[in-house]
Amino acid sequence: MGRYVLKRLTSLVPILAGISILVFLILHLVPGNPVLVMLGTEANDENVAALTKELGLDRSLPVQYRDWIGGVLRGDLGESVRTRRAIGPELLGRFVVTFELSLLSLLMSWVIAIPVGILSASKPGGAFDLGARIAALLGISVPGFAVGTVLILGASLLLGWYPPLDFSHLWANPALALQKLVLPAFTQAVALAGGLMRMTRSSLLDVLGRDFIRTAKAKGNPPARVLARHAFRNASIPVVTLVGMQFGYLLGGSVIVEQIFSVPGIGQFIL
């Protein structure tokens, strides 16, 4: 087992190296000059040349990449071209915000998707099953910015409620944090719940047709116990796998939602 894990980790090295080179080159292809952004109104030929030399942007791309990747390996991510502050501490602070939002989104999706998926699989082909499958398909298909916009309009125009402008962490002020995070978390949970519900339903339907389920029913176990204790326990493996993938997606794909709801997380920082 240890050898397998070590082999998998070793195989990540060339992949991460390739990604780092690709990201480095893409940033150099982006239009604009970071030196002009940093200098602003003080940009003239002398200041531009001095700052370009200070940042090492006058050197060749291989040398710039060597210096950059060396800093990354030491934990030094450089300074922001806008604020001139160290990126590492600010990125870490924003990562905590995105982590809280992602965790709340996952919890909401579990509360919605797993019970609905179990009920849908218990009576396949019924009215509830059909409605749940249609709702799941809509949840997957509708883009997050549309769901978020509708939630903002509905909360403000129909309910007269507006999320607070200030942000607080869940451990510091849970009530204020939930007011700020509930709408963006639900926006992300809608799409997550659709895929999770479909996975829960399909896994349960596959397990419910196996021999050990028929044996459990033949022993006189109540249907609810068979479904919860025998079927769902065995059907939860692909569900848990999907949850892990969704969490990774949330940490890296919250740019639009955080921008719509003004959540100071990694997504907004990247943008």
HELIX and SHEET records of a PDB file:
HELIX    1   1 GLY A    2  LEU A   29  1                                  28    
HELIX    2   2 PRO A   34  LEU A   39  1                                   6    
HELIX    3   3 GLY A   40  GLU A   42  5                                   3    
HELIX    4   4 ASP A   45  LEU A   55  1                                  11    
HELIX    5   5 LEU A   61  LEU A   73  1                                  13    
HELIX    6   6 ILE A   87  SER A  122  1                                  36    
HELIX    7   7 ALA A  127  SER A  141  1                                  15    
HELIX    8   8 GLY A  144  LEU A  153  1                                  10    
HELIX    9   9 GLY A  154  LEU A  158  3                                   5    
HELIX   10  10 PRO A  174  LEU A  208  1                                  35    
HELIX   11  11 ASP A  211  ALA A  218  1                                   8    
HELIX   12  12 PRO A  223  ARG A  225  1                                   3    
HELIX   13  13 VAL A  226  ALA A  231  3                                   6    
HELIX   14  14 PHE A  232  GLY A  252  1                                  21    
HELIX   15  15 VAL A  255  ILE A  260  1                                   6    
HELIX   16  16 ILE A  266  ILE A  270  1                                   5    
END                                                                             
